Amino acid sequence: MIRFLKTFQHNEDGAVTVDWVVLCAAIVGLAIVIVTAMQTGALTLTGNVGTFFETEFFTGE
């Protein structure tokens, strides 16, 4: 049993897997933040363009 515990203590296969999971989760989280920021900016720009066209072309001036 002691031999098993010493072998288990020095085995690093699981640690590499945890590193990859954390790295992938960080990349996915960063991608979600970037997409959200771009979506907010795109929606604001779309609203501004729509307002411009309404005031410039549909008011009859």
PQR file with spaces between the fields and no chain letter, atoms N, CA, C, O and H, PARSE charges and radii, in Angstrom:
ATOM       1  N    MET     1       0.823   -1.198    0.000 -0.4000 1.5000
ATOM       2  CA   MET     1       0.000    0.000    0.000 -0.0000 2.0000
ATOM       3  C    MET     1       0.872    1.270    0.000  0.5500 1.7000
ATOM       4  O    MET     1       0.554    2.242   -0.685 -0.5500 1.4000
ATOM       5  N    ILE     2       1.949    1.256    0.755 -0.4000 1.5000
ATOM       6  CA   ILE     2       2.841    2.414    0.801 -0.0000 2.0000
ATOM       7  C    ILE     2       3.492    2.626   -0.562  0.5500 1.7000
ATOM       8  O    ILE     2       3.686    3.761   -0.997 -0.5500 1.4000
ATOM       9  H    ILE     2       2.207    0.466    1.312  0.4000 1.0000
ATOM      10  N    ARG     3       3.819    1.545   -1.219 -0.4000 1.5000
ATOM      11  CA   ARG     3       4.414    1.643   -2.565 -0.0000 2.0000
ATOM      12  C    ARG     3       3.431    2.294   -3.544  0.5500 1.7000
ATOM      13  O    ARG     3       3.818    3.125   -4.367 -0.5500 1.4000
ATOM      14  H    ARG     3       3.661    0.623   -0.866  0.4000 1.0000
ATOM      15  N    PHE     4       2.170    1.911   -3.446 -0.4000 1.5000
ATOM      16  CA   PHE     4       1.142    2.498   -4.303 -0.0000 2.0000
ATOM      17  C    PHE     4       1.018    4.000   -4.051  0.5500 1.7000
ATOM      18  O    PHE     4       0.917    4.778   -5.000 -0.5500 1.4000
ATOM      19  H    PHE     4       1.856    1.236   -2.778  0.4000 1.0000
ATOM      20  N    LEU     5       1.024    4.411   -2.798 -0.4000 1.5000
ATOM      21  CA   LEU     5       0.882    5.829   -2.465 -0.0000 2.0000
ATOM      22  C    LEU     5       2.080    6.643   -2.952  0.5500 1.7000
ATOM      23  O    LEU     5       1.912    7.772   -3.414 -0.5500 1.4000
ATOM      24  H    LEU     5       1.105    3.779   -2.028  0.4000 1.0000
ATOM      25  N    LYS     6       3.272    6.091   -2.855 -0.4000 1.5000
ATOM      26  CA   LYS     6       4.454    6.803   -3.351 -0.0000 2.0000
ATOM      27  C    LYS     6       4.408    6.937   -4.871  0.5500 1.7000
ATOM      28  O    LYS     6       4.753    7.985   -5.418 -0.5500 1.4000
ATOM      29  H    LYS     6       3.409    5.174   -2.479  0.4000 1.0000
ATOM      30  N    THR     7       3.982    5.877   -5.547 -0.4000 1.5000
ATOM      31  CA   THR     7       3.849    5.941   -7.007 -0.0000 2.0000
ATOM      32  C    THR     7       2.780    6.958   -7.407  0.5500 1.7000
ATOM      33  O    THR     7       2.957    7.725   -8.353 -0.5500 1.4000
ATOM      34  H    THR     7       3.702    5.026   -5.103  0.4000 1.0000
ATOM      35  N    PHE     8       1.680    6.949   -6.677 -0.4000 1.5000
ATOM      36  CA   PHE     8       0.592    7.883   -6.963 -0.0000 2.0000
ATOM      37  C    PHE     8       1.039    9.327   -6.735  0.5500 1.7000
ATOM      38  O    PHE     8       0.643   10.221   -7.483 -0.5500 1.4000
ATOM      39  H    PHE     8       1.536    6.326   -5.909  0.4000 1.0000
ATOM      40  N    GLN     9       1.847    9.558   -5.726 -0.4000 1.5000
ATOM      41  CA   GLN     9       2.315   10.910   -5.399 -0.0000 2.0000
ATOM      42  C    GLN     9       3.221   11.468   -6.501  0.5500 1.7000
ATOM      43  O    GLN     9       3.212   12.675   -6.744 -0.5500 1.4000
ATOM      44  H    GLN     9       2.169    8.832   -5.118  0.4000 1.0000
ATOM      45  N    HIS    10       3.984   10.636   -7.154 -0.4000 1.5000
ATOM      46  CA   HIS    10       4.932   11.101   -8.166 -0.0000 2.0000
ATOM      47  C    HIS    10       4.362   11.064   -9.586  0.5500 1.7000
ATOM      48  O    HIS    10       5.015   11.523  -10.524 -0.5500 1.4000
ATOM      49  H    HIS    10       3.991    9.656   -6.956  0.4000 1.0000
ATOM      50  N    ASN    11       3.177   10.535   -9.751 -0.4000 1.5000
ATOM      51  CA   ASN    11       2.558   10.461  -11.069 -0.0000 2.0000
ATOM      52  C    ASN    11       1.983   11.832  -11.427  0.5500 1.7000
ATOM      53  O    ASN    11       1.206   12.393  -10.655 -0.5500 1.4000
ATOM      54  H    ASN    11       2.647   10.163   -8.989  0.4000 1.0000
ATOM      55  N    GLU    12       2.353   12.373  -12.582 -0.4000 1.5000
ATOM      56  CA   GLU    12       1.927   13.721  -12.978 -0.0000 2.0000
ATOM      57  C    GLU    12       0.980   13.723  -14.173  0.5500 1.7000
ATOM      58  O    GLU    12       0.708   14.787  -14.729 -0.5500 1.4000
ATOM      59  H    GLU    12       2.985   11.916  -13.209  0.4000 1.0000
ATOM      60  N    ASP    13       0.473   12.574  -14.581 -0.4000 1.5000
ATOM      61  CA   ASP    13      -0.419   12.514  -15.741 -0.0000 2.0000
ATOM      62  C    ASP    13      -1.694   13.310  -15.517  0.5500 1.7000
ATOM      63  O    ASP    13      -2.137   14.019  -16.420 -0.5500 1.4000
ATOM      64  H    ASP    13       0.694   11.709  -14.129  0.4000 1.0000
ATOM      65  N    GLY    14      -2.283   13.216  -14.358 -0.4000 1.5000
ATOM      66  CA   GLY    14      -3.514   13.947  -14.070 -0.0000 2.0000
ATOM      67  C    GLY    14      -3.294   15.448  -14.011  0.5500 1.7000
ATOM      68  O    GLY    14      -4.179   16.220  -14.379 -0.5500 1.4000
ATOM      69  H    GLY    14      -1.922   12.640  -13.623  0.4000 1.0000
ATOM      70  N    ALA    15      -2.124   15.867  -13.552 -0.4000 1.5000
ATOM      71  CA   ALA    15      -1.834   17.306  -13.449 -0.0000 2.0000
ATOM      72  C    ALA    15      -1.787   17.957  -14.824  0.5500 1.7000
ATOM      73  O    ALA    15      -2.214   19.101  -14.985 -0.5500 1.4000
ATOM      74  H    ALA    15      -1.405   15.240  -13.253  0.4000 1.0000
ATOM      75  N    VAL    16      -1.278   17.246  -15.805 -0.4000 1.5000
ATOM      76  CA   VAL    16      -1.232   17.776  -17.172 -0.0000 2.0000
ATOM      77  C    VAL    16      -2.650   17.946  -17.710  0.5500 1.7000
ATOM      78  O    VAL    16      -2.947   18.935  -18.380 -0.5500 1.4000
ATOM      79  H    VAL    16      -0.931   16.317  -15.675  0.4000 1.0000
ATOM      80  N    THR    17      -3.509   16.997  -17.423 -0.4000 1.5000
ATOM      81  CA   THR    17      -4.903   17.085  -17.864 -0.0000 2.0000
ATOM      82  C    THR    17      -5.589   18.290  -17.233  0.5500 1.7000
ATOM      83  O    THR    17      -6.314   19.017  -17.911 -0.5500 1.4000
ATOM      84  H    THR    17      -3.267   16.194  -16.879  0.4000 1.0000
ATOM      85  N    VAL    18      -5.369   18.499  -15.966 -0.4000 1.5000
ATOM      86  CA   VAL    18      -5.962   19.654  -15.283 -0.0000 2.0000
ATOM      87  C    VAL    18      -5.446   20.951  -15.883  0.5500 1.7000
ATOM      88  O    VAL    18      -6.214   21.898  -16.050 -0.5500 1.4000
ATOM      89  H    VAL    18      -4.780   17.908  -15.415  0.4000 1.0000
ATOM      90  N    ASP    19      -4.177   21.013  -16.207 -0.4000 1.5000
ATOM      91  CA   ASP    19      -3.614   22.209  -16.846 -0.0000 2.0000
ATOM      92  C    ASP    19      -4.311   22.509  -18.162  0.5500 1.7000
ATOM      93  O    ASP    19      -4.657   23.658  -18.437 -0.5500 1.4000
ATOM      94  H    ASP    19      -3.553   20.243  -16.072  0.4000 1.0000
ATOM      95  N    TRP    20      -4.519   21.480  -18.975 -0.4000 1.5000
ATOM      96  CA   TRP    20      -5.177   21.680  -20.263 -0.0000 2.0000
ATOM      97  C    TRP    20      -6.630   22.107  -20.100  0.5500 1.7000
ATOM      98  O    TRP    20      -7.122   22.944  -20.856 -0.5500 1.4000
ATOM      99  H    TRP    20      -4.237   20.547  -18.751  0.4000 1.0000
ATOM     100  N    VAL    21      -7.310   21.540  -19.125 -0.4000 1.5000
ATOM     101  CA   VAL    21      -8.708   21.921  -18.891 -0.0000 2.0000
ATOM     102  C    VAL    21      -8.794   23.378  -18.469  0.5500 1.7000
ATOM     103  O    VAL    21      -9.657   24.112  -18.952 -0.5500 1.4000
ATOM     104  H    VAL    21      -6.911   20.860  -18.510  0.4000 1.0000
ATOM     105  N    VAL    22      -7.923   23.802  -17.585 -0.4000 1.5000
ATOM     106  CA   VAL    22      -7.922   25.200  -17.133 -0.0000 2.0000
ATOM     107  C    VAL    22      -7.566   26.134  -18.288  0.5500 1.7000
ATOM     108  O    VAL    22      -8.182   27.188  -18.441 -0.5500 1.4000
ATOM     109  H    VAL    22      -7.222   23.206  -17.192  0.4000 1.0000
ATOM     110  N    LEU    23      -6.590   25.762  -19.094 -0.4000 1.5000
ATOM     111  CA   LEU    23      -6.200   26.580  -20.237 -0.0000 2.0000
ATOM     112  C    LEU    23      -7.341   26.717  -21.240  0.5500 1.7000
ATOM     113  O    LEU    23      -7.610   27.812  -21.734 -0.5500 1.4000
ATOM     114  H    LEU    23      -6.090   24.906  -18.970  0.4000 1.0000
ATOM     115  N    CYS    24      -8.009   25.607  -21.539 -0.4000 1.5000
ATOM     116  CA   CYS    24      -9.136   25.656  -22.487 -0.0000 2.0000
ATOM     117  C    CYS    24     -10.301   26.466  -21.927  0.5500 1.7000
ATOM     118  O    CYS    24     -10.952   27.202  -22.669 -0.5500 1.4000
ATOM     119  H    CYS    24      -7.791   24.718  -21.138  0.4000 1.0000
ATOM     120  N    ALA    25     -10.571   26.342  -20.642 -0.4000 1.5000
ATOM     121  CA   ALA    25     -11.648   27.126  -20.021 -0.0000 2.0000
ATOM     122  C    ALA    25     -11.327   28.616  -20.074  0.5500 1.7000
ATOM     123  O    ALA    25     -12.224   29.432  -20.287 -0.5500 1.4000
ATOM     124  H    ALA    25     -10.042   25.744  -20.039  0.4000 1.0000
ATOM     125  N    ALA    26     -10.070   28.977  -19.885 -0.4000 1.5000
ATOM     126  CA   ALA    26      -9.683   30.386  -19.962 -0.0000 2.0000
ATOM     127  C    ALA    26      -9.847   30.924  -21.383  0.5500 1.7000
ATOM     128  O    ALA    26     -10.288   32.058  -21.571 -0.5500 1.4000
ATOM     129  H    ALA    26      -9.341   28.314  -19.713  0.4000 1.0000
ATOM     130  N    ILE    27      -9.497   30.120  -22.374 -0.4000 1.5000
ATOM     131  CA   ILE    27      -9.648   30.548  -23.771 -0.0000 2.0000
ATOM     132  C    ILE    27     -11.115   30.731  -24.117  0.5500 1.7000
ATOM     133  O    ILE    27     -11.481   31.712  -24.765 -0.5500 1.4000
ATOM     134  H    ILE    27      -9.139   29.199  -22.221  0.4000 1.0000
ATOM     135  N    VAL    28     -11.963   29.798  -23.691 -0.4000 1.5000
ATOM     136  CA   VAL    28     -13.400   29.913  -23.964 -0.0000 2.0000
ATOM     137  C    VAL    28     -13.972   31.140  -23.263  0.5500 1.7000
ATOM     138  O    VAL    28     -14.765   31.872  -23.854 -0.5500 1.4000
ATOM     139  H    VAL    28     -11.666   29.002  -23.164  0.4000 1.0000
ATOM     140  N    GLY    29     -13.585   31.374  -22.022 -0.4000 1.5000
ATOM     141  CA   GLY    29     -14.062   32.557  -21.296 -0.0000 2.0000
ATOM     142  C    GLY    29     -13.640   33.848  -21.966  0.5500 1.7000
ATOM     143  O    GLY    29     -14.435   34.783  -22.064 -0.5500 1.4000
ATOM     144  H    GLY    29     -12.941   30.779  -21.541  0.4000 1.0000
ATOM     145  N    LEU    30     -12.412   33.912  -22.426 -0.4000 1.5000
ATOM     146  CA   LEU    30     -11.924   35.099  -23.130 -0.0000 2.0000
ATOM     147  C    LEU    30     -12.686   35.307  -24.440  0.5500 1.7000
ATOM     148  O    LEU    30     -13.006   36.440  -24.800 -0.5500 1.4000
ATOM     149  H    LEU    30     -11.767   33.152  -22.347  0.4000 1.0000
ATOM     150  N    ALA    31     -12.972   34.232  -25.142 -0.4000 1.5000
ATOM     151  CA   ALA    31     -13.730   34.339  -26.394 -0.0000 2.0000
ATOM     152  C    ALA    31     -15.143   34.865  -26.132  0.5500 1.7000
ATOM     153  O    ALA    31     -15.660   35.669  -26.907 -0.5500 1.4000
ATOM     154  H    ALA    31     -12.712   33.311  -24.850  0.4000 1.0000
ATOM     155  N    ILE    32     -15.757   34.417  -25.054 -0.4000 1.5000
ATOM     156  CA   ILE    32     -17.104   34.907  -24.721 -0.0000 2.0000
ATOM     157  C    ILE    32     -17.076   36.398  -24.410  0.5500 1.7000
ATOM     158  O    ILE    32     -17.973   37.131  -24.827 -0.5500 1.4000
ATOM     159  H    ILE    32     -15.337   33.763  -24.425  0.4000 1.0000
ATOM     160  N    VAL    33     -16.066   36.853  -23.691 -0.4000 1.5000
ATOM     161  CA   VAL    33     -15.938   38.278  -23.370 -0.0000 2.0000
ATOM     162  C    VAL    33     -15.746   39.097  -24.642  0.5500 1.7000
ATOM     163  O    VAL    33     -16.357   40.155  -24.797 -0.5500 1.4000
ATOM     164  H    VAL    33     -15.338   36.258  -23.352  0.4000 1.0000
ATOM     165  N    ILE    34     -14.912   38.623  -25.542 -0.4000 1.5000
ATOM     166  CA   ILE    34     -14.648   39.341  -26.795 -0.0000 2.0000
ATOM     167  C    ILE    34     -15.896   39.415  -27.654  0.5500 1.7000
ATOM     168  O    ILE    34     -16.214   40.475  -28.194 -0.5500 1.4000
ATOM     169  H    ILE    34     -14.415   37.764  -25.416  0.4000 1.0000
ATOM     170  N    VAL    35     -16.609   38.299  -27.789 -0.4000 1.5000
ATOM     171  CA   VAL    35     -17.829   38.288  -28.605 -0.0000 2.0000
ATOM     172  C    VAL    35     -18.879   39.218  -28.007  0.5500 1.7000
ATOM     173  O    VAL    35     -19.563   39.930  -28.742 -0.5500 1.4000
ATOM     174  H    VAL    35     -16.350   37.438  -27.350  0.4000 1.0000
ATOM     175  N    THR    36     -19.012   39.220  -26.693 -0.4000 1.5000
ATOM     176  CA   THR    36     -19.985   40.105  -26.040 -0.0000 2.0000
ATOM     177  C    THR    36     -19.636   41.571  -26.277  0.5500 1.7000
ATOM     178  O    THR    36     -20.519   42.384  -26.548 -0.5500 1.4000
ATOM     179  H    THR    36     -18.456   38.642  -26.096  0.4000 1.0000
ATOM     180  N    ALA    37     -18.361   41.909  -26.176 -0.4000 1.5000
ATOM     181  CA   ALA    37     -17.948   43.294  -26.411 -0.0000 2.0000
ATOM     182  C    ALA    37     -18.197   43.705  -27.855  0.5500 1.7000
ATOM     183  O    ALA    37     -18.654   44.818  -28.118 -0.5500 1.4000
ATOM     184  H    ALA    37     -17.644   41.248  -25.956  0.4000 1.0000
ATOM     185  N    MET    38     -17.899   42.817  -28.782 -0.4000 1.5000
ATOM     186  CA   MET    38     -18.122   43.137  -30.192 -0.0000 2.0000
ATOM     187  C    MET    38     -19.609   43.238  -30.506  0.5500 1.7000
ATOM     188  O    MET    38     -20.015   44.071  -31.316 -0.5500 1.4000
ATOM     189  H    MET    38     -17.527   41.914  -28.568  0.4000 1.0000
ATOM     190  N    GLN    39     -20.419   42.404  -29.879 -0.4000 1.5000
ATOM     191  CA   GLN    39     -21.861   42.443  -30.119 -0.0000 2.0000
ATOM     192  C    GLN    39     -22.443   43.761  -29.616  0.5500 1.7000
ATOM     193  O    GLN    39     -23.270   44.375  -30.290 -0.5500 1.4000
ATOM     194  H    GLN    39     -20.090   41.727  -29.220  0.4000 1.0000
ATOM     195  N    THR    40     -22.018   44.189  -28.448 -0.4000 1.5000
ATOM     196  CA   THR    40     -22.513   45.451  -27.895 -0.0000 2.0000
ATOM     197  C    THR    40     -22.142   46.618  -28.808  0.5500 1.7000
ATOM     198  O    THR    40     -22.981   47.474  -29.087 -0.5500 1.4000
ATOM     199  H    THR    40     -21.346   43.690  -27.901  0.4000 1.0000
ATOM     200  N    GLY    41     -20.910   46.660  -29.269 -0.4000 1.5000
ATOM     201  CA   GLY    41     -20.481   47.730  -30.170 -0.0000 2.0000
ATOM     202  C    GLY    41     -21.214   47.698  -31.496  0.5500 1.7000
ATOM     203  O    GLY    41     -21.573   48.742  -32.041 -0.5500 1.4000
ATOM     204  H    GLY    41     -20.228   45.965  -29.042  0.4000 1.0000
ATOM     205  N    ALA    42     -21.439   46.487  -32.022 -0.4000 1.5000
ATOM     206  CA   ALA    42     -22.133   46.366  -33.303 -0.0000 2.0000
ATOM     207  C    ALA    42     -23.591   46.807  -33.175  0.5500 1.7000
ATOM     208  O    ALA    42     -24.116   47.470  -34.070 -0.5500 1.4000
ATOM     209  H    ALA    42     -21.147   45.639  -31.580  0.4000 1.0000
ATOM     210  N    LEU    43     -24.236   46.452  -32.090 -0.4000 1.5000
ATOM     211  CA   LEU    43     -25.633   46.862  -31.893 -0.0000 2.0000
ATOM     212  C    LEU    43     -25.737   48.376  -31.719  0.5500 1.7000
ATOM     213  O    LEU    43     -26.681   48.991  -32.216 -0.5500 1.4000
ATOM     214  H    LEU    43     -23.809   45.914  -31.363  0.4000 1.0000
ATOM     215  N    THR    44     -24.788   48.976  -31.025 -0.4000 1.5000
ATOM     216  CA   THR    44     -24.787   50.436  -30.867 -0.0000 2.0000
ATOM     217  C    THR    44     -24.580   51.123  -32.205  0.5500 1.7000
ATOM     218  O    THR    44     -25.269   52.092  -32.525 -0.5500 1.4000
ATOM     219  H    THR    44     -24.021   48.477  -30.621  0.4000 1.0000
ATOM     220  N    LEU    45     -23.635   50.624  -32.986 -0.4000 1.5000
ATOM     221  CA   LEU    45     -23.381   51.203  -34.301 -0.0000 2.0000
ATOM     222  C    LEU    45     -24.600   51.061  -35.207  0.5500 1.7000
ATOM     223  O    LEU    45     -24.945   51.994  -35.932 -0.5500 1.4000
ATOM     224  H    LEU    45     -23.076   49.836  -32.727  0.4000 1.0000
ATOM     225  N    THR    46     -25.247   49.915  -35.170 -0.4000 1.5000
ATOM     226  CA   THR    46     -26.447   49.700  -35.986 -0.0000 2.0000
ATOM     227  C    THR    46     -27.551   50.666  -35.599  0.5500 1.7000
ATOM     228  O    THR    46     -28.239   51.213  -36.461 -0.5500 1.4000
ATOM     229  H    THR    46     -24.968   49.157  -34.581  0.4000 1.0000
ATOM     230  N    GLY    47     -27.717   50.873  -34.308 -0.4000 1.5000
ATOM     231  CA   GLY    47     -28.729   51.820  -33.844 -0.0000 2.0000
ATOM     232  C    GLY    47     -28.416   53.244  -34.284  0.5500 1.7000
ATOM     233  O    GLY    47     -29.312   53.992  -34.677 -0.5500 1.4000
ATOM     234  H    GLY    47     -27.158   50.429  -33.608  0.4000 1.0000
ATOM     235  N    ASN    48     -27.152   53.611  -34.217 -0.4000 1.5000
ATOM     236  CA   ASN    48     -26.762   54.957  -34.643 -0.0000 2.0000
ATOM     237  C    ASN    48     -26.972   55.156  -36.141  0.5500 1.7000
ATOM     238  O    ASN    48     -27.427   56.220  -36.562 -0.5500 1.4000
ATOM     239  H    ASN    48     -26.424   53.003  -33.898  0.4000 1.0000
ATOM     240  N    VAL    49     -26.652   54.165  -36.939 -0.4000 1.5000
ATOM     241  CA   VAL    49     -26.851   54.263  -38.386 -0.0000 2.0000
ATOM     242  C    VAL    49     -28.342   54.356  -38.699  0.5500 1.7000
ATOM     243  O    VAL    49     -28.754   55.140  -39.554 -0.5500 1.4000
ATOM     244  H    VAL    49     -26.281   53.301  -36.598  0.4000 1.0000
ATOM     245  N    GLY    50     -29.153   53.546  -37.999 -0.4000 1.5000
ATOM     246  CA   GLY    50     -30.602   53.606  -38.209 -0.0000 2.0000
ATOM     247  C    GLY    50     -31.173   54.965  -37.859  0.5500 1.7000
ATOM     248  O    GLY    50     -32.025   55.485  -38.580 -0.5500 1.4000
ATOM     249  H    GLY    50     -28.817   52.909  -37.304  0.4000 1.0000
ATOM     250  N    THR    51     -30.716   55.545  -36.763 -0.4000 1.5000
ATOM     251  CA   THR    51     -31.177   56.882  -36.366 -0.0000 2.0000
ATOM     252  C    THR    51     -30.749   57.923  -37.385  0.5500 1.7000
ATOM     253  O    THR    51     -31.527   58.818  -37.715 -0.5500 1.4000
ATOM     254  H    THR    51     -30.024   55.122  -36.178  0.4000 1.0000
ATOM     255  N    PHE    52     -29.520   57.821  -37.891 -0.4000 1.5000
ATOM     256  CA   PHE    52     -29.040   58.755  -38.903 -0.0000 2.0000
ATOM     257  C    PHE    52     -29.915   58.712  -40.144  0.5500 1.7000
ATOM     258  O    PHE    52     -30.324   59.754  -40.657 -0.5500 1.4000
ATOM     259  H    PHE    52     -28.888   57.094  -37.623  0.4000 1.0000
ATOM     260  N    PHE    53     -30.204   57.510  -40.628 -0.4000 1.5000
ATOM     261  CA   PHE    53     -31.024   57.395  -41.840 -0.0000 2.0000
ATOM     262  C    PHE    53     -32.440   57.894  -41.604  0.5500 1.7000
ATOM     263  O    PHE    53     -33.036   58.505  -42.491 -0.5500 1.4000
ATOM     264  H    PHE    53     -29.872   56.664  -40.212  0.4000 1.0000
ATOM     265  N    GLU    54     -32.986   57.643  -40.422 -0.4000 1.5000
ATOM     266  CA   GLU    54     -34.327   58.138  -40.130 -0.0000 2.0000
ATOM     267  C    GLU    54     -34.378   59.656  -40.113  0.5500 1.7000
ATOM     268  O    GLU    54     -35.322   60.251  -40.633 -0.5500 1.4000
ATOM     269  H    GLU    54     -32.502   57.146  -39.702  0.4000 1.0000
ATOM     270  N    THR    55     -33.378   60.284  -39.525 -0.4000 1.5000
ATOM     271  CA   THR    55     -33.415   61.745  -39.418 -0.0000 2.0000
ATOM     272  C    THR    55     -33.016   62.422  -40.717  0.5500 1.7000
ATOM     273  O    THR    55     -33.521   63.505  -41.012 -0.5500 1.4000
ATOM     274  H    THR    55     -32.611   59.801  -39.103  0.4000 1.0000
ATOM     275  N    GLU    56     -32.128   61.826  -41.504 -0.4000 1.5000
ATOM     276  CA   GLU    56     -31.649   62.475  -42.724 -0.0000 2.0000
ATOM     277  C    GLU    56     -32.534   62.211  -43.932  0.5500 1.7000
ATOM     278  O    GLU    56     -32.697   63.092  -44.775 -0.5500 1.4000
ATOM     279  H    GLU    56     -31.718   60.946  -41.264  0.4000 1.0000
ATOM     280  N    PHE    57     -33.092   61.051  -44.032 -0.4000 1.5000
ATOM     281  CA   PHE    57     -33.777   60.689  -45.262 -0.0000 2.0000
ATOM     282  C    PHE    57     -35.295   60.589  -45.123  0.5500 1.7000
ATOM     283  O    PHE    57     -35.999   60.667  -46.130 -0.5500 1.4000
ATOM     284  H    PHE    57     -32.959   60.334  -43.347  0.4000 1.0000
ATOM     285  N    PHE    58     -35.813   60.421  -43.930 -0.4000 1.5000
ATOM     286  CA   PHE    58     -37.244   60.218  -43.796 -0.0000 2.0000
ATOM     287  C    PHE    58     -37.966   61.371  -43.148  0.5500 1.7000
ATOM     288  O    PHE    58     -39.164   61.261  -42.891 -0.5500 1.4000
ATOM     289  H    PHE    58     -35.241   60.357  -43.112  0.4000 1.0000
ATOM     290  N    THR    59     -37.292   62.476  -42.871 -0.4000 1.5000
ATOM     291  CA   THR    59     -37.965   63.636  -42.276 -0.0000 2.0000
ATOM     292  C    THR    59     -38.473   64.583  -43.351  0.5500 1.7000
ATOM     293  O    THR    59     -39.242   65.495  -43.049 -0.5500 1.4000
ATOM     294  H    THR    59     -36.318   62.565  -43.081  0.4000 1.0000
ATOM     295  N    GLY    60     -38.070   64.394  -44.570 -0.4000 1.5000
ATOM     296  CA   GLY    60     -38.529   65.237  -45.667 -0.0000 2.0000
ATOM     297  C    GLY    60     -37.744   66.510  -45.833  0.5500 1.7000
ATOM     298  O    GLY    60     -38.179   67.415  -46.546 -0.5500 1.4000
ATOM     299  H    GLY    60     -37.445   63.654  -44.816  0.4000 1.0000
ATOM     300  N    GLU    61     -36.606   66.604  -45.197 -0.4000 1.5000
ATOM     301  CA   GLU    61     -35.798   67.829  -45.306 -0.0000 2.0000
ATOM     302  C    GLU    61     -34.905   67.802  -46.490  0.5500 1.7000
ATOM     303  O    GLU    61     -34.162   68.755  -46.725 -0.5500 1.4000
ATOM     304  H    GLU    61     -36.252   65.870  -44.618  0.4000 1.0000
